Amino acid sequence: MPNSPMQPEQKMLEAMSQMIGKLMEEIEQMLKAPVERAKDLGLTLNYDNLFAQNTNKAHRVSKYAQEIGKASEYTEQLFYSFV
């Protein structure tokens, strides 16, 4: 969402509801299958605690890394930073 604020102000489920035009209950229902699948794999997905983020700058950096032939290194560092 390129017009998202730089600081998170809205919960992820609320943002998804507005973005695709569905009720919160419908969004929660849509997410049940991925949450259950993650649970089967030993992972916990908790959308209640997530905030919508503006990823515009991250996408621009990713595109730049691709243009200069450093996409793999960028992606590896990005994922490593979350471990």
PyMOL commands that set and color helices and strands:
alter all, ss='L'
color gray80, all
select helices_A, chain A and resi 12-20+24-40+47-49+56-67+71-80
alter helices_A, ss='H'
color red, helices_A
deselect
rebuild
show_as cartoon
